[in-house]
Protein backbone atom coordinates (compact mmCIF):
# COMPACT_ATOMS: atom_id res chain seq x y z
CA UNK A 1 0.00 0.00 0.00
CA UNK A 2 1.29 3.46 -0.93
CA UNK A 3 0.46 6.45 1.24
CA UNK A 4 -1.27 9.21 -0.70
CA UNK A 5 1.14 11.80 0.63
CA UNK A 6 3.97 9.97 -1.15
CA UNK A 7 2.34 10.36 -4.58
CA UNK A 8 2.22 13.72 -6.34
CA UNK A 9 0.67 13.35 -9.76
CA UNK A 10 0.46 17.06 -10.60
CA UNK A 11 3.97 18.38 -9.86
CA UNK A 12 6.46 19.67 -12.42
CA UNK A 13 8.83 16.87 -11.48
CA UNK A 14 6.11 14.29 -12.20
CA UNK A 15 5.49 15.63 -15.70
CA UNK A 16 9.22 15.87 -16.38
CA UNK A 17 9.55 12.16 -15.61
CA UNK A 18 6.32 10.41 -14.58
CA UNK A 19 7.63 6.90 -15.08
CA UNK A 20 9.23 6.17 -11.67
CA UNK A 21 5.99 7.07 -9.87
CA UNK A 22 3.90 5.15 -12.39
CA UNK A 23 6.16 2.13 -11.91
CA UNK A 24 5.71 2.34 -8.12
CA UNK A 25 1.96 2.46 -8.53
CA UNK A 26 1.91 -0.41 -11.03
CA UNK A 27 4.07 -2.52 -8.68
CA UNK A 28 2.51 -1.71 -5.31
CA UNK A 29 -0.98 -0.32 -5.92
CA UNK A 30 -2.04 -0.72 -9.56
CA UNK A 31 -5.56 0.52 -8.76
CA UNK A 32 -4.93 3.70 -6.80
CA UNK A 33 -7.43 6.19 -5.40
CA UNK A 34 -6.16 9.72 -6.08
CA UNK A 35 -7.80 11.81 -3.39
CA UNK A 36 -7.27 15.32 -4.88
CA UNK A 37 -9.56 14.43 -7.81
CA UNK A 38 -11.58 11.70 -6.09
CA UNK A 39 -10.76 9.35 -8.94
CA UNK A 40 -9.07 6.00 -9.50
CA UNK A 41 -5.77 5.61 -11.36
CA UNK A 42 -5.00 2.38 -13.26
CA UNK A 43 -1.40 1.53 -14.18
CA UNK A 44 -1.31 -2.17 -15.11
CA UNK A 45 -1.72 -3.15 -18.75
CA UNK A 46 -4.12 -6.04 -18.17
CA UNK A 47 -6.35 -3.92 -15.95
CA UNK A 48 -6.44 -1.11 -18.51
CA UNK A 49 -7.33 -3.47 -21.34
CA UNK A 50 -10.14 -4.96 -19.24
CA UNK A 51 -11.30 -1.45 -18.32
CA UNK A 52 -11.60 -0.37 -21.96
CA UNK A 53 -13.77 -3.40 -22.76
CA UNK A 54 -16.01 -3.38 -19.68
CA UNK A 55 -19.62 -2.17 -20.00
CA UNK A 56 -19.31 -0.91 -16.41
CA UNK A 57 -17.40 2.13 -17.71
CA UNK A 58 -18.87 4.76 -19.99
CA UNK A 59 -17.44 7.46 -22.21
CA UNK A 60 -20.54 9.59 -21.52
CA UNK A 61 -18.69 11.41 -18.80
CA UNK A 62 -18.84 15.13 -19.53
CA UNK A 63 -20.92 15.97 -16.44
CA UNK A 64 -18.80 13.72 -14.21
CA UNK A 65 -15.55 15.11 -15.61
CA UNK A 66 -16.47 18.77 -15.33
CA UNK A 67 -18.08 18.16 -11.95
CA UNK A 68 -14.86 16.61 -10.61
CA UNK A 69 -12.99 19.72 -11.76
CA UNK A 70 -15.43 22.18 -10.19
CA UNK A 71 -16.58 23.39 -13.59
CA UNK A 72 -20.35 22.80 -13.54
CA UNK A 73 -22.70 25.73 -13.13
CA UNK A 74 -25.96 27.30 -14.20
CA UNK A 75 -24.49 30.24 -16.12
CA UNK A 76 -25.00 30.19 -19.88
CA UNK A 77 -21.29 29.96 -20.75
CA UNK A 78 -20.84 26.84 -18.62
CA UNK A 79 -24.00 25.16 -19.88
CA UNK A 80 -22.96 25.81 -23.48
CA UNK A 81 -19.48 24.38 -22.84
CA UNK A 82 -20.81 21.21 -21.24
CA UNK A 83 -23.37 20.80 -24.04
CA UNK A 84 -20.59 20.94 -26.64
CA UNK A 85 -18.33 18.48 -24.86
CA UNK A 86 -21.24 16.11 -24.26
CA UNK A 87 -21.64 15.70 -28.02
CA UNK A 88 -18.01 14.93 -28.90
CA UNK A 89 -17.37 11.47 -30.35
CA UNK A 90 -14.80 10.82 -27.59
CA UNK A 91 -17.64 11.29 -25.08
CA UNK A 92 -20.06 8.78 -26.62
CA UNK A 93 -20.92 5.11 -26.23
CA UNK A 94 -22.38 2.90 -28.97
CA UNK A 95 -24.57 3.20 -30.91
CA UNK A 96 -24.09 6.99 -31.00
CA UNK A 97 -20.33 6.60 -30.93
CA UNK A 98 -20.42 4.21 -33.89
CA UNK A 99 -22.48 6.65 -35.97
CA UNK A 100 -20.26 9.64 -35.19
CA UNK A 101 -17.06 7.71 -35.70
CA UNK A 102 -18.19 6.66 -39.16
CA UNK A 103 -18.80 10.31 -39.97
CA UNK A 104 -15.40 11.45 -38.68
CA UNK A 105 -13.38 8.59 -40.19
CA UNK A 106 -14.36 9.45 -43.75
CA UNK A 107 -11.64 12.08 -43.72
CA UNK A 108 -9.03 9.81 -42.12
CA UNK A 109 -9.09 6.71 -44.32
CA UNK A 110 -5.66 5.31 -45.32
CA UNK A 111 -6.24 6.58 -48.87
CA UNK A 112 -7.14 10.08 -47.66
CA UNK A 113 -4.08 10.26 -45.41
CA UNK A 114 -1.75 9.02 -48.14
CA UNK A 115 -3.25 11.52 -50.59
CA UNK A 116 -2.19 14.28 -48.19
CA UNK A 117 1.45 13.13 -48.01
CA UNK A 118 2.87 15.32 -50.85
CA UNK A 119 1.33 18.46 -49.30
CA UNK A 120 2.75 17.48 -45.93
CA UNK A 121 6.24 16.90 -47.37
CA UNK A 122 6.16 20.38 -48.89
CA UNK A 123 4.90 21.89 -45.63
CA UNK A 124 7.69 20.19 -43.63
CA UNK A 125 10.39 21.36 -46.03
CA UNK A 126 9.19 24.98 -45.87
CA UNK A 127 9.08 24.80 -42.08
CA UNK A 128 12.65 23.47 -41.88
CA UNK A 129 14.17 26.16 -44.11
CA UNK A 130 14.84 28.57 -41.23
CA UNK A 131 16.60 25.91 -39.19
CA UNK A 132 18.74 24.88 -42.13
CA UNK A 133 19.90 28.47 -42.63
CA UNK A 134 20.53 29.30 -38.99
CA UNK A 135 21.94 25.96 -37.85
CA UNK A 136 19.73 26.02 -34.76
CA UNK A 137 16.04 25.96 -33.93
CA UNK A 138 13.51 25.39 -31.22
CA UNK A 139 11.96 22.08 -32.28
CA UNK A 140 8.68 23.08 -30.59
CA UNK A 141 8.07 26.66 -31.76
CA UNK A 142 9.98 26.55 -35.06
CA UNK A 143 9.12 23.06 -36.27
CA UNK A 144 6.60 20.85 -34.45
CA UNK A 145 3.98 23.52 -33.75
CA UNK A 146 3.93 24.95 -37.29
CA UNK A 147 3.73 21.46 -38.80
CA UNK A 148 0.92 20.34 -36.48
CA UNK A 149 -1.02 23.60 -36.83
CA UNK A 150 -0.74 23.88 -40.60
CA UNK A 151 -1.44 20.18 -41.18
CA UNK A 152 -4.77 20.36 -39.41
CA UNK A 153 -5.46 23.81 -40.88
CA UNK A 154 -4.83 22.58 -44.42
CA UNK A 155 -7.09 19.58 -43.96
CA UNK A 156 -9.92 21.75 -42.63
CA UNK A 157 -9.10 24.70 -44.92
CA UNK A 158 -8.85 27.16 -42.03
CA UNK A 159 -8.14 30.74 -43.11
CA UNK A 160 -4.43 31.40 -42.72
CA UNK A 161 -4.87 34.65 -40.80
CA UNK A 162 -6.96 32.87 -38.14
CA UNK A 163 -4.70 29.87 -37.57
CA UNK A 164 -2.85 31.30 -34.52
CA UNK A 165 -6.21 31.59 -32.74
CA UNK A 166 -6.73 27.86 -33.13
CA UNK A 167 -3.33 27.23 -31.58
CA UNK A 168 -4.29 29.22 -28.49
CA UNK A 169 -7.74 27.62 -28.24
CA UNK A 170 -6.31 24.11 -28.62
CA UNK A 171 -3.88 24.55 -25.74
CA UNK A 172 -6.83 25.11 -23.41
CA UNK A 173 -9.04 22.33 -24.75
CA UNK A 174 -6.97 19.31 -23.67
CA UNK A 175 -6.82 20.45 -20.05
CA UNK A 176 -10.18 19.07 -18.84
CA UNK A 177 -9.57 15.63 -20.36
CA UNK A 178 -6.41 15.32 -18.27
CA UNK A 179 -7.66 17.00 -15.07
CA UNK A 180 -5.44 20.02 -15.72
CA UNK A 181 -7.67 22.85 -14.51
CA UNK A 182 -6.51 23.63 -11.01
CA UNK A 183 -7.29 27.35 -10.97
CA UNK A 184 -10.19 29.67 -11.77
CA UNK A 185 -8.06 31.18 -14.52
CA UNK A 186 -7.66 27.78 -16.20
CA UNK A 187 -11.37 26.98 -15.81
CA UNK A 188 -12.36 30.28 -17.37
CA UNK A 189 -9.91 29.74 -20.22
CA UNK A 190 -11.51 26.38 -21.05
CA UNK A 191 -15.02 27.90 -21.07
CA UNK A 192 -13.91 30.85 -23.17
CA UNK A 193 -11.90 28.81 -25.68
CA UNK A 194 -14.65 26.21 -26.08
CA UNK A 195 -17.35 28.75 -26.76
CA UNK A 196 -15.23 31.09 -28.90
CA UNK A 197 -14.00 28.23 -31.08
CA UNK A 198 -17.49 26.75 -31.50
CA UNK A 199 -18.89 30.18 -32.46
CA UNK A 200 -16.12 30.63 -35.01
CA UNK A 201 -16.65 27.17 -36.49
CA UNK A 202 -20.42 27.61 -36.67
CA UNK A 203 -19.87 30.65 -38.87
CA UNK A 204 -17.25 28.86 -40.96
CA UNK A 205 -19.51 25.84 -41.47
CA UNK A 206 -22.29 28.05 -42.80
CA UNK A 207 -19.86 29.65 -45.25
CA UNK A 208 -18.69 26.20 -46.33
CA UNK A 209 -22.31 25.04 -46.83
CA UNK A 210 -22.73 27.86 -49.32
CA UNK A 211 -19.39 27.19 -51.02
CA UNK A 212 -18.17 23.63 -50.32
CA UNK A 213 -14.66 22.50 -51.12
CA UNK A 214 -12.61 19.32 -50.75
CA UNK A 215 -11.73 19.98 -47.10
CA UNK A 216 -12.81 18.00 -44.04
CA UNK A 217 -15.43 20.54 -42.96
CA UNK A 218 -17.13 20.15 -46.32
CA UNK A 219 -16.93 16.36 -45.98
CA UNK A 220 -18.54 16.51 -42.54
CA UNK A 221 -21.32 18.72 -43.93
CA UNK A 222 -21.90 16.22 -46.75
CA UNK A 223 -21.99 13.41 -44.18
CA UNK A 224 -24.78 15.17 -42.28
CA UNK A 225 -27.06 15.26 -45.28
CA UNK A 226 -29.86 12.74 -45.20
CA UNK A 227 -29.18 11.87 -41.55
CA UNK A 228 -31.28 13.98 -39.20
CA UNK A 229 -29.47 12.44 -36.23
CA UNK A 230 -26.23 14.05 -37.48
CA UNK A 231 -27.61 17.58 -37.73
CA UNK A 232 -25.07 20.11 -36.46
CA UNK A 233 -22.26 17.58 -36.10
CA UNK A 234 -20.01 19.32 -38.64
CA UNK A 235 -19.41 22.06 -36.08
CA UNK A 236 -19.03 19.80 -33.05
CA UNK A 237 -16.74 17.19 -34.60
CA UNK A 238 -14.60 19.84 -36.34
CA UNK A 239 -14.14 21.36 -32.90
CA UNK A 240 -12.95 18.04 -31.54
CA UNK A 241 -10.60 17.03 -34.36
CA UNK A 242 -8.96 20.45 -34.63
CA UNK A 243 -8.69 20.88 -30.87
CA UNK A 244 -7.24 17.43 -30.23
CA UNK A 245 -4.96 17.29 -33.26
CA UNK A 246 -2.69 20.25 -32.70
CA UNK A 247 -1.32 19.72 -29.19
CA UNK A 248 -1.03 15.93 -29.43
CA UNK A 249 0.90 16.04 -32.72
CA UNK A 250 3.20 18.80 -31.46
CA UNK A 251 4.07 16.96 -28.27
CA UNK A 252 4.49 13.52 -29.84
CA UNK A 253 6.90 14.77 -32.49
CA UNK A 254 8.94 16.70 -29.92
CA UNK A 255 8.96 13.78 -27.47
CA UNK A 256 10.23 11.46 -30.20
CA UNK A 257 13.05 13.82 -31.20
CA UNK A 258 14.07 14.19 -27.56
CA UNK A 259 14.01 10.40 -27.04
CA UNK A 260 16.38 9.98 -29.99
CA UNK A 261 18.66 12.67 -28.55
CA UNK A 262 18.73 10.89 -25.20
CA UNK A 263 19.59 7.58 -26.89
CA UNK A 264 22.31 8.48 -29.42
CA UNK A 265 23.00 4.83 -30.27
CA UNK A 266 19.39 4.56 -31.52
CA UNK A 267 19.73 7.77 -33.50
CA UNK A 268 22.91 6.41 -35.12
CA UNK A 269 21.11 3.16 -35.97
CA UNK A 270 18.28 5.13 -37.56
CA UNK A 271 20.69 7.21 -39.64
CA UNK A 272 22.45 4.06 -40.81
CA UNK A 273 19.18 2.30 -41.63
CA UNK A 274 16.30 4.62 -42.62
CA UNK A 275 14.12 1.52 -42.86
CA UNK A 276 13.89 1.69 -39.06
CA UNK A 277 11.96 4.97 -39.24
CA UNK A 278 8.52 3.50 -38.58
CA UNK A 279 9.93 1.42 -35.74
CA UNK A 280 11.35 4.62 -34.25
CA UNK A 281 7.93 6.25 -34.48
CA UNK A 282 6.21 3.36 -32.69
CA UNK A 283 8.87 3.23 -29.99
CA UNK A 284 8.55 6.98 -29.47
CA UNK A 285 4.81 6.52 -29.06
CA UNK A 286 5.36 3.74 -26.53
CA UNK A 287 8.28 5.13 -24.56
CA UNK A 288 7.35 8.84 -24.49
CA UNK A 289 3.61 9.19 -25.19
CA UNK A 290 2.18 12.68 -25.49
CA UNK A 291 -1.15 11.43 -24.15
CA UNK A 292 -0.66 9.81 -20.76
CA UNK A 293 -4.16 8.56 -20.02
CA UNK A 294 -7.70 7.82 -21.12
CA UNK A 295 -10.67 8.18 -18.79
CA UNK A 296 -14.21 6.87 -18.30
CA UNK A 297 -16.91 7.13 -15.64
CA UNK A 298 -18.06 4.05 -13.72
CA UNK A 299 -21.78 3.43 -14.35
CA UNK A 300 -22.16 0.25 -12.31
CA UNK A 301 -20.42 -0.89 -9.12
CA UNK A 302 -17.61 -3.19 -10.15
CA UNK A 303 -14.09 -4.36 -9.36
CA UNK A 304 -10.76 -3.98 -11.13
CA UNK A 305 -7.71 -5.81 -9.88
CA UNK A 306 -9.52 -6.70 -6.68
CA UNK A 307 -10.40 -3.08 -5.89
CA UNK A 308 -14.03 -1.96 -5.72
CA UNK A 309 -14.93 0.91 -8.05
CA UNK A 310 -18.24 2.52 -7.07
CA UNK A 311 -20.72 3.88 -9.56
CA UNK A 312 -20.12 7.54 -10.41
CA UNK A 313 -16.32 7.56 -9.95
CA UNK A 314 -14.03 8.72 -12.72
CA UNK A 315 -11.24 6.34 -13.66
CA UNK A 316 -8.01 7.38 -15.39
CA UNK A 317 -6.20 4.56 -17.19
CA UNK A 318 -2.53 5.52 -17.47
CA UNK A 319 -1.52 4.24 -20.89
CA UNK A 320 1.93 5.71 -20.24
CA UNK A 321 2.29 3.13 -17.44
CA UNK A 322 0.81 0.29 -19.51
CA UNK A 323 3.35 1.08 -22.23
CA UNK A 324 6.13 0.18 -19.78
CA UNK A 325 4.48 -2.83 -18.18
CA UNK A 326 7.17 -5.56 -17.96
CA UNK A 327 4.54 -8.26 -18.33
CA UNK A 328 3.92 -6.95 -21.86
CA UNK A 329 7.24 -5.39 -22.92
CA UNK A 330 10.61 -7.02 -22.23
CA UNK A 331 13.05 -4.45 -20.79
CA UNK A 332 10.32 -1.80 -20.88
CA UNK A 333 12.59 1.08 -19.81
CA UNK A 334 14.87 0.53 -22.79
CA UNK A 335 14.25 2.71 -25.85
CA UNK A 336 14.63 0.30 -28.77
CA UNK A 337 13.59 1.29 -32.29
CA UNK A 338 13.80 -2.36 -33.41
CA UNK A 339 11.28 -3.50 -30.77
CA UNK A 340 8.74 -5.95 -32.12
CA UNK A 341 5.97 -6.56 -31.39
CA UNK A 342 5.14 -3.13 -30.04
CA UNK A 343 1.50 -3.19 -28.93
CA UNK A 344 1.48 0.12 -27.09
CA UNK A 345 -1.76 1.76 -25.95
CA UNK A 346 -0.92 5.37 -26.76
CA UNK A 347 -3.78 5.74 -29.25
CA UNK A 348 -6.23 3.81 -27.06
CA UNK A 349 -7.77 0.38 -27.42
CA UNK A 350 -10.77 -0.99 -29.29
CA UNK A 351 -13.71 1.10 -30.49
CA UNK A 352 -12.24 4.34 -29.14
CA UNK A 353 -8.91 3.99 -30.95
CA UNK A 354 -7.78 7.49 -31.94
CA UNK A 355 -9.29 8.50 -35.32
CA UNK A 356 -6.28 10.68 -36.10
CA UNK A 357 -3.62 8.05 -35.35
CA UNK A 358 -2.63 7.58 -39.01
CA UNK A 359 -2.30 11.33 -39.51
CA UNK A 360 -0.10 11.77 -36.43
CA UNK A 361 2.13 8.90 -37.57
CA UNK A 362 2.42 10.49 -41.03
CA UNK A 363 3.36 13.87 -39.56
CA UNK A 364 6.09 12.34 -37.40
CA UNK A 365 7.36 10.20 -40.27
CA UNK A 366 7.82 13.08 -42.69
CA UNK A 367 9.14 15.45 -39.99
CA UNK A 368 11.79 12.95 -38.86
CA UNK A 369 12.68 12.09 -42.42
CA UNK A 370 13.42 15.77 -43.06
CA UNK A 371 15.30 16.26 -39.78
CA UNK A 372 17.51 13.27 -40.53
CA UNK A 373 18.87 15.08 -43.58
CA UNK A 374 20.63 17.38 -41.13
CA UNK A 375 23.97 15.68 -40.44
CA UNK A 376 24.33 16.32 -36.74
CA UNK A 377 21.92 17.07 -33.88
CA UNK A 378 23.09 18.58 -30.61
CA UNK A 379 21.13 19.94 -27.68
CA UNK A 380 21.82 23.66 -27.48
CA UNK A 381 22.90 25.18 -24.19
CA UNK A 382 19.34 26.05 -23.21
CA UNK A 383 17.19 24.21 -20.67
CA UNK A 384 14.00 22.44 -21.58
CA UNK A 385 11.12 21.68 -19.25
CA UNK A 386 7.72 20.09 -19.64
CA UNK A 387 4.53 22.02 -20.26
CA UNK A 388 2.41 19.11 -19.08
CA UNK A 389 -0.05 20.09 -16.39
CA UNK A 390 -2.57 17.34 -16.98
CA UNK A 391 -2.81 13.66 -17.80
CA UNK A 392 -3.50 14.20 -21.51
CA UNK A 393 -0.81 16.64 -22.54
CA UNK A 394 2.92 16.00 -21.97
CA UNK A 395 5.79 17.48 -23.96
CA UNK A 396 8.62 20.02 -23.64
CA UNK A 397 7.79 23.72 -23.75
CA UNK A 398 10.87 24.17 -25.92
CA UNK A 399 13.67 22.02 -27.28
CA UNK A 400 16.62 23.85 -28.81
CA UNK A 401 18.70 21.84 -31.28
CA UNK A 402 21.92 22.81 -32.99
CA UNK A 403 23.14 21.26 -36.24
CA UNK A 404 25.49 22.00 -39.10
CA UNK A 405 24.35 24.86 -41.35
CA UNK A 406 23.48 23.92 -44.91
Buried (B, 14 or more C-beta within 10 A) or exposed (E): EEEEEEBEBBEEEBBEEBBEBBBBBBEEBBBBBBEEBEBBBBBBBBBBBBBBEBEBBBBBBBBBBBBBBEBBBEEEEBEBBBEBBBBBBBBBBEEBBEBBBEBBEEBBEEEBBEEBEEEBBEBBEEBBEEBBEEBBBBBBBBBBBBBBBBBBBBBBBBEEEEBEBBBEBBBBBBBBBBBBBBEEEBBBBBBBBBBBBBEBBBEBBEEBBEEEEEBBBBBBBBBBEEEEEBEEBBBBBBBBBBBBBBBBBBBBBBBBBBBBBEBEEBBEBBBEEEEBBEBBBBBBBBBBBBBBBBBBBBBEEBEBBEBEBEEEBBBBBBBBBBBBBEEBBEEBEEBBBEBEEBBBBBBBBEBBEBBBBBBBBBBBBBBBEBBBEBEEBEBBEEEBEBBBBBBBBBBBBBBBBBBEEE
